[in-house]
Amino acid sequence: ALLTMKATVITTLLGVFLTCTYTAKEATKKTKKPKLYVPQIDCDVKAGKIINPEFIAKCPPGCQDVKYRVYGTDIYASFSSVCNAAIHSGIIDNTGGKILVQKVAGHSGYRGSFSNGVRSLSLPRWRESFLVSEGKPRKGVTYPSTLEYSSSKSTAVKSGNDHGNVPTGDAVGKEYQTSPVPTPATQVATTTPTPTTTTTDPSTTVPQPTTTPAATRTTAAAAKTRPGLHRVRDMAFRSTSTSASNRNILRHNTGIQRQEPVATFQRAAGSPAHLAMEMDLWKPGLSRFETGFSSKEEVNPKPLESTSQGNQKCKVDLSFLMDGSWSIGKRRFQLQKRFLGNVAQALGIGSAGPLMGIVQYGDDPSTEFNLKTYANSKDLRNAIEKIQQKGGLSNVGKALSFVNKNFFLDANGNRGGAPNVVVVVVDGWPTDRVEEASRLARESGINIFFVTVEAAAQSEKQNVIEPNFVDKAVCRTNGFYSINVPSWFSLHKVVQPLVKRVCDTDRLVCSKTCLNSADIGFVIDGSSSVGTGNFRTVLQFVANISKQFEISDTDTRIGAVQYTYEQRLEFSFDKYSTKEDVLSAIKRISYWSGGTSTGAAISYASEQLFSKSKPNKRKIMILITDGRSYDDVSVPAMDAHQNGVIAYSIGVAWAAPDELEAIATDPDNEHSFFVDDFDNLYRYVNQLIQNICTEFNSQPRN
């Protein structure tokens, strides 16, 4: 009986144990996380088209193509192709794969670069950005299995297969119309909300880029001392042929030391650092001018503490790259310092005028002093006299990369509103390549000048690593940005010509961006078919475009014409010089009502607006109409095109596609747009700005 009882107890316990084990296994199965379904996106999908603030997606093969444009490096503007940006960043290759995308706030500068077989483009600023990383879910984050896309319904101008004018980028839906908070160019850190499928303005935490401390001298790597080598060029200042043979000894080919610059996002490209992309989109149903007409003028940068205001007619931020290589020799190095001191004196250094810093280069570059170290010419000249020669090779490309990434920062005294200028002094020729580093610097808004002393003789040219290096480096190849000096004895003769050029801010083309270098004339249809309410919507559209530009007498200027059978100049280019005044003037335009003579209006705008445009300004006409014209538009439009006017046509409702194409500059699909309703005009604000900037960035460099 005892044995039977024990057996019963054991059997019972075993049953309980097995039951518990089975229950635990079943519970484990029930709590096991479901497999994440990853939605697939096409190669042409842009981040701005997807509403989700954070998502994982799968890219198909074959997205590495120039037609899928990418803007930026590491941080990309939201109208970039998501998949091609992922290839550019190295997350995936052309075979496709899973990626994690995080939306972040807009930035005041996107730097183009060439990476992983993809060339990305530069952009001054945009309202929204995104980051791409490996397609692994972050802990505690739930990702959508279906992506939510913004609405992009529109009607094309052309028939057939031409869809180039349909906004496929950041044509965001009406529910996504809040303006991102302006972000200083040196600040990319923001906070991160938990990703959902709602339209909450997405942002994320981005590491703050490290900046070079404002020290009197920072060195990337210590140059190796080569005592006695400079004596070759120090002996009695020999003739050109002697100097040439010496350079052949010192500039032996040590191999191409190509420095691939790394893009940073700490500074706006030739624009005030605090300016960020604003976008107040029109919402049908809001009261008139409820959005888009509040404009705060830029905050003035804090002036330097200085005893000198300086030459206020020459407000530039200037960096000199001085040659510290062994080939120059000690005595010529002294002549170079004297030249820099004379330039500092001639410039008239001061807090309200030019500021100047110096970077010395050899094997590696180092900052002698930055823009805010000295604020008057006397102190600057004294500091120049104390500079000691570094020695080494003449790695100009490496120095330009260093300046681009480290010199023009707010922490180093960069003022934002002043053009950035680099003057490279080089003895003979560089010992590395300059083209790529120069291109990235130019795209950042840096105006590059070259002063070459004792250029390569015919017998030396085979030793030059990069022929025509000056033309590959400067902002324009027309001779304005380069000065060749036959001898170090003649260097003093170019002080005044150089100062005159760097102070000619109207010709510093690399400081010009698509947002600060145009005369934009709006030609507005005020005919009876438009109606009072729709006319106010058109004015809102005009205001939303205008506020994206940097408006002043020397930057972008705005003018406006309204037309019916007749024409009326609402205000000319020189009437208003601040953004606030321009927006107020647009708001005050009264509806006229009448017929529709678009051809006569184009001729009137050419005579009353664009004939008075400044020579250095791009002339852009934006015409908005809702119907067919009573007169011919092709001849007036052709005359405007021949006079250098870039014409964009926006058609609404009953506008005639053939007339819109005739008005628009070629190619039509990039300059002509159509919407079926006035309330949808807001969709084209982003597309229009994007096209203006793309066209500006494609200008030739001659």
Secondary structure, 3 states (H helix, E strand, C coil): CHHHHHHHHHHHHHHHHHHHHHHHHHHHHHHCCCCCCCCECCCCCEHHHECCCEEEEEECCCCCCCCCCCEECCCEECCCEHHHHHHHHCCCECCEEEEEEEEEEEECCECCCEECCEECECECCEEEEEEEEECCCCCCCCCCCCCCECCCCCCCCCCCCCCCCCCCCCCCCCCCCCCCCCCCCCCCCCCCCCCCCCCCCCCCCCCCCCCCCCCCCEECCCCCCCCCCCHHHHCCCCCHHHHHHHHHHHCCCCCCCCCCCCCCCCCCCCCCCCCCCCCCCCCCCCCCCCCCCCCCCCCCCCCCCCCCCCCCCCCCEEEEEEECCHHHCHHHHHHHHHHHHHHHHHHCCCCCCCEEEEEEECCCCEEEECCCCCCCHHHHHHHHHCCCCCCCCCCHHHHHHHHHHHCCCHHHCCCCCCCEEEEEEEECCCCCCCHHHHHHHHHCCEEEEEEEECCCCHHHHHHCCCCCHHHHHCCCCCCCCEEEECCHHHHHHHHHHHHHHHCCHHHCHHHCCCCCCEEEEEEEECCCCCCHHHHHHHHHHHHHHHCCCCECCCCEEEEEEEECCCEEEEECCCCCCCHHHHHHHHHHCCCCCCCCCHHHHHHHHHHHCHHHCCCCCEEEEEEEECCCCCCCCHHHHHHHHHCCEEEEEEEECCCCHHHHHHHCCCCHHHHEEEECCHHHHHHHHHHHHHHHHHHHHCCCCC
